[in-house]
Structure formats: structure tokens, C-alpha cells
Amino acid sequence: MIVLMLILPAYLALVSAIVWRRLPMLITLIWSLPFGIYLALAAFPSIWSLFGVVLLLYLCSFIRMAQKKQRSEPKH
């Protein structure tokens, strides 16, 4: 369960960051969101609460990629 909900999305986010694609980062964020919120809030404070920070970093990465894409598109 941990591999499916934590490690695979992290690998997908890494690949998304390397190839600079927004869709895999969005999939990673959506995939990690339910389990991440549960881990971040279920046993507060604990080491698992840091997973909430990871979710915020996924979101920031997706927003940065979207902003970069908008700047690089030519205006007609």
C-alpha cells in the first residue's frame, strides 16, 4: 500500500519534473492527495505530517509548470 500510494507518485513526479510536463504532475497531485491528507492530519504531530509539505510542493510545481507554459506560448 505504501509503495502504491507514496513511492509510485513520487517517481511520476520526478519524471514529470525532468521532462517538464504538466499532466503527469497533475496526476501525481490527484493520486497523492487523499492518502497525503490522511497522513498529514491523522496523527498530528508526527513524521507523516511532513507529507502535507510534499503535497504543497507538488502543487507549487504544477503551478510553476503552468506559468512557464503560458509564458512560452506565442501570442497571436
N, C-alpha and C positions, 0 to 999 in steps of 0.2 A: 504494500500500500504506500509506503514512504517513497519507494522508487517511482511509482506511478504518479504520485501527487507532488513530489518535490524535485526529484532529480531529473526526470524527463523534461518538465517545463524549463528547468534551468539550462539544460543543454539546448533546447529550442531557442531560448532567449539568447544564448551565446552565439548560435548560428545566425540568428536574426541580426544581432549586432555586428557580426563580421561581414555579412553580405548586405547590410543596411536595407532590410526590407521591413515594412510596417506590419504586414499581415501576420507573419509568424510571431511578432511581438504582441500583437493584439490577441492572438490565440493563446499565447503564454499567459497573458494577464487574465483572460477569462477563465482559463483552465486552472490557474493557481488561486483565483480569488476566493472561492468558498472554503477550501481547506486552509488557506492562509489566514483568512479572517478568524476561523475557528481556532487555529493555533495561536494567533496573536492575542485573542481575548479570553480563551478558556481558562488558562492558568496564569493569571497576571499577578505578579511579575515572574517571568521565567525566561530561560534562554530562547524558548519558542516565540516569545513576544517579538524578537528581532525579525521574525518572518514578516511582520507588518511593514517593517522598513524595506524589505525586499520587494514587497508589493508596490510600495511607493516608488521605488527605483524602476520597476517595470513600467509603471505609469509615466514617470518622467521620461524614460527612454522612448516610449511610444510617442509622447507629445513632441519631443525633440525631433524624432524622425519625421513626423507630420509637418512640423515647421520647416524643416530642411527641404522637404519635398515641395512645399508651396513656394519657397524662395527660388528653387532651381527651375520651376516651370516657367517657360517664356510667356509673357503677357501679349495678348493679341488685341 
